[in-house]
Amino acid sequence: MSLLKKKGMREAEMPSGSLADIAFLLLIFFLLSTTIDMDKGIGIVLPAEGGEIKMSSQNITNILIDARGSILMDDKEVEMHEIKGIVENLQMQNPKMVFSVKAHPRTKYKVYVEVLDQLKQAKTRVISIAE
């Protein structure tokens, strides 16, 4: 028997005492250097509670959106890209015009928002969201 001991392989060891510090510093770095995109949403000013006003029917234009996404303005079917021009003409004829938007419960949200965007692009002063 050999009295010589085999030299064992030295195990490499990584110091782990400062790993938490490094992870914390990386976390802070990425939190400070990352920009978070905030969605602005749709800016709507809501009236005070109980502030219902009676309007003449000649000052109201009804916009209906059905479940398929078809758009009716005063019972005439229109395309999405036509809304802005029609609304601008109606506002020139009657500056007190109110646009009442009513959507079917199954209407896609995207179509509803596009209609509101068209009204905003036409610089509509008063939009009524009907139930």
C-alpha positions, -999 to +999 in steps of 0.1 A: +000+000+000+010+034-008+014+058+020+013+086-004-019+105-004-034+115-036-035+152-041-071+161-042-084+185-068-089+219-053-125+230-057-129+265-072-152+285-051-167+318-060-172+343-032-210+348-028-210+374-002-214+403-026-238+387-051-268+402-034-252+437-036-245+433-073-281+421-080-295+450-061-273+475-080-284+460-113-320+462-103-316+499-094-298+506-127-325+490-148-353+507-129-337+541-133-327+537-170-359+522-182-387+546-195-422+534-189-447+544-216-479+558-201-511+555-221-530+587-221-563+572-229-593+592-241-597+626-226-633+630-217-647+658-195-678+644-178-707+667-167-717+671-131-742+646-117-778+655-125-767+680-151-791+669-178-800+694-204-829+692-228-818+696-264-838+702-296-838+672-319-824+694-348-793+700-327-786+662-322-769+639-347-772+602-337-743+579-345-751+542-341-725+514-343-739+479-347-724+446-337-707+441-371-691+476-368-713+493-394-718+530-386-751+549-391-753+587-389-789+597-387-800+564-402-775+566-432-747+542-434-712+558-436-676+546-437-652+554-410-631+577-430-661+598-440-671+607-404-647+636-400-658+654-431-695+649-424-691+661-388-671+692-399-699+701-424-726+696-398-707+718-373-704+746-399-741+745-406-750+743-369-723+753-343-746+740-314-746+704-329-743+676-304-731+642-316-747+613-297-727+580-300-744+547-292-728+513-296-743+478-296-730+458-266-711+434-290-694+463-309-656+459-309-640+485-287-615+494-315-644+506-337-660+526-309-627+543-302-620+550-339-654+567-341-646+589-311-612+597-326-629+608-358-651+631-338-622+646-319-602+651-351-632+671-365-629+693-333-663+683-320-673+704-290-699+682-275-701+644-277-729+625-259-722+589-251-756+572-251-765+540-233 
